[in-house]
Every structure is written in C-alpha cells, then in structure tokens.
Amino acid sequence: MVMEIRLGDVVRLKKKPPCGSYEWQVVRLGADIGIKCLGCQRRVLLERSVFERRVKAFVSRGE
C-alpha cells in the first residue's frame, strides 16, 4: 500500500537530527521526498521507500 503524502505535511520520524527535533515538513514530492527539519531548517532528500519506513506519525496534514 502506498502512503498518501502531501506538500506541507508535518511528520515525526524515528531518528532526529543534531538539533533534537523530531518534526519534519514535506517540501518536495516525487520519486524522492524532500523534507525540512522544523528545528534547525536542515533539508534532506530521501527515497520514497526510505521515507515511508522512517515515518513514525503524522503531526499535521498539508493542503
């Protein structure tokens, strides 16, 4: 089953960046998913399959 992902979604991932925040915002969709940390503004590009494995929960949904 394919996970429904929208621009602007805020997700909680299993691993955190050095800033300590677990929340990321989806900023790019496609074969790769672009996410931005809401704590330190770090941007990461993940393959869709890797992103789906790392998502723990949706904090809020985008448009």
Secondary structure, DSSP 4 states (H G I P E B T S, - for coil): -PPP--TT-EEEESS--TT---EEEEEE-SSEEEEEETTT--EEEEEHHHHHHHEEEEEE---
